[in-house]
Amino acid sequence: MIYQSVSRKSEASPIPLTRKAAYGAPQRTREVGGAGTACIRTFGCQMNVHDSDRMRRMIRDAGYAEVDAYEDADMVILNTCYVRENAVDRVRGHLGELVRLKREGRVKKVALTGCIGAAEESRELQDQYGIDLVLGTHNTYELAEFVGLPTMAETFTPELPGTEGETSAFITIMTGCNYQCSYCIVPSVRGRMICRPLENVVDEVERLVASGTSYVTLLGQTVDAWRDPSGDGKRFCDLLERVADVAPRVWFTTSHPSNMEDRTLRAIGEKPTIVTRLHLPVQSGSDRMLKIMHRGYKAERYRRKIEVFRENVPGGTLSTDIIVGHPGETERDHEETLKLVEDCGFDSAYVFKFSPRRGTEAAQMGEDVPPDLAQRRFMQVLRAIEQGAFERNQRKVGNEEEIYIRHGRAEGGKAIGETWSGHAVHVATSKATSVSPGDYVRARIESAGPHVLYAGEPIA
């Protein structure tokens, strides 16, 4: 039986590089008539996923039918990420395939959008692969004219609402970033921070909820740096609390430790509609490395933030980002990172080996960490986090949890959901206990790994 309550107090994985069709959705094929067919391929973070949703609105309004495979598409849109050094190489591989399909007459148009579209390499890619349209991150609305719509910025602005009627939605509350982290290209391709007005965001949330959206995720490069542009002093916590009063379920990402206020951490524990998971990237446990990275805080300040979170959100989950092998990192720096991992007890983390990105300060530093040493440090950090997460997850075995279903029954007869504490859960289902995205069910945790919990069938 589906449990319809959205009350919380009971006790994820990286964004896929390719946006996939919903579980069980029929494969769409090339249609005759209308504007044609289009395929959107998304690389990177939640911001890119949200941008793709906006572009999806445009192609649908223009009469295109969306398909999943390049071979079935008249038009292909690559919405790209530029964070990693190999990002351009990865896109080159896709463009090579699209050149072949265009030569065979199967694909007619190719558009390159997103962060690579805002980078210098985009000109070279356009010339080499015959790309029909290149857009950056601030002029996505120009896709409207490309697909044959009569309107431009007047309709498809950067504040274009999410698709109504979906069970979950990303809402961008700010774009850009004012920090200059040594390793990060984002400020170069997405510009300085621009915030949406509070009432503008809340109005969008209300429209989405009225259309059936039950899970809202607030997005920003440094989401907790949000300030109301009206100048009335409203800060991120004010916006979060307003949204939490409207939406049945709320989360936010990605935060920056320098902006994270104690009152925001308290609100996570106090507001019953906020998922009690905090993603707070630390990058390193070494004060020396944090200074080199220009992170703007010390490890002890980060630890204090985590203490406030643990005190106010008992049972909440904590995730982070960590970079190993940044230029100049010593063994002592690495040991300090391992100590911070032990002290904070992260439930999950995105651990990265440093990858030089042209156009960033770190790419010019020298003092490179040898690859084999970076790999060893990477594995030590990863194992420390996974061991701690596994031990904590094992304590949940036997608990009955309220679970929000993100994806209905998939291969293997399991649905995918998450608890109010943000733990990913695989839920056993059968024909008699089928569930749908947006449903709440109660189920008992039967086993656990370091990354996911496994539950039995929903309890009637």
Secondary structure, 3 states (H helix, E strand, C coil): CCCCCCCCCCCCCCCCCCCCCCCCCCCCCCCCCCCEEEEEEECCCHHHHHHHHHHHHHHHHCCEEECCCHHHCCEEEEEECCCCCCHHHHHHHHHHHHHHHHHCCCCCEEEEEECHHHCCHHHHHHHHHCCCEECCCCCHHHHHHHCCCCCCCCCCCCCCCCCCCCCEEEEECEECCCCCCCCCCHHHHHCCCEECCHHHHHHHHHHHHHCCCCEEEEECCCHHHCECCCCCCCEHHHHHHHHHHHCCCEEEECCCCCCCCHHHHHHHHHCCCECCEEECCCECCCHHHHHHCCCCCCHHHHHHHHHHHHHHCCCCEEEEEEEECCCCCCHHHHHHHHHHHHHHCCCEEEEEECCCCCCCCHHHCCCCCCHHHHHHHHHHHHHHHHHHHHHHHHCCCCCEEEEEEEECCCCCCEEEEEECCCCEEEEECCHHHCCCCCCEEEEEEEEECCCCEEECCCCC
